[in-house]
Amino acid sequence: MNQQVSTTDYHTAGEPFRIVIAGLPPIPGDTVAERRSIAIGSGGSATSPRPSALDDVRRLLTREPRGHAGMYGGFIVPADDSEAHFGVLFWHKDGYSTACGHGTMALGAWAVDTGLVPAPEDGTALVRIDVPSGRVSATVHRSGGRTTAVTFRNIPTRVLARKVELTTSLGTVQVDLAHSGAVYASLPAAALGLSVVPDRLSELTAAGREIRAALEGHEALAAYRDGVYGVILYDELPDTPTGPHQRNVTVFADGQIDRSPCGSGTSARLALLADEGALTGDRVLRHDSIIGTVFTGRVREPQDGGVITEVTGTAHRTGEHRFVLDHEDSLGAGFLL
């Protein structure tokens, strides 16, 4: 008998997000965080989960010929309580992440587009989502019956460490660490003799992987079992009339590249810029991606030793799919190159 999995696909500023709406096995657990731990497997890790029926679906959707190494997505699961609309387990080719800002934006658009959360023709609708790192929300902006933008409101983002010195193959650098649902390390690309342009992507990817590896076991990460999730390499651009302007590429998991400006990564940049005094009052960060798409972000208020951030971008549906796994297919769930 063939296995079938149905999805609705979106992209947020160029980064894919595949929402699984049918074909999942039961996902045990009482909370979203517990379900993620079970999905990873007792004794496993975020990047080396033990095989399971659920993980077979993740591999099916992130491997060729049905997916690709840059695919990202989510399994819809029950919310932790009645205050949220639903929960989600975020996944990519290497495992399960604790946070995903671009995915939260896509899920907000999907919830409104499908009628799961009622929305006005003109105005906004608030979608509350439980993710492994906590409860987040997506404010979906509407005009003329269409979704025009989505604002992701994150859990409190905290600065963990500043100017952590690392020795790399490109020289000694200093990185900043912040937790925005996952831990991100930030540094200027120029510190490595690089710039955030597509022609330097292979070098940027290699640098991101090297920095992530060099930070393994750092004392600032002692409370974070998953360690550094993403490395943000950024260029400083001239300020806009409303605030700072940066272009970044985020290298996450095992060398994946975020095509968007990275939602949770933008939260991390916002907290660090606020710590530097660059985002006072109503100042707004314009955050560009390596492909030229844009998020805008602002700091709202302090909370629980960190700051509440909001990141706004666009999310668009790209397709609806019914994937089939023929059990006579010798390639099975597929392959990665």
Summary of the structure (lengths in Angstrom):
residues: 337
radius of gyration: 19.2
end to end distance: 28.0
largest distance: 60.8
contacts: 1218
relative contact order: 0.17
helix: 20%
strand: 44%
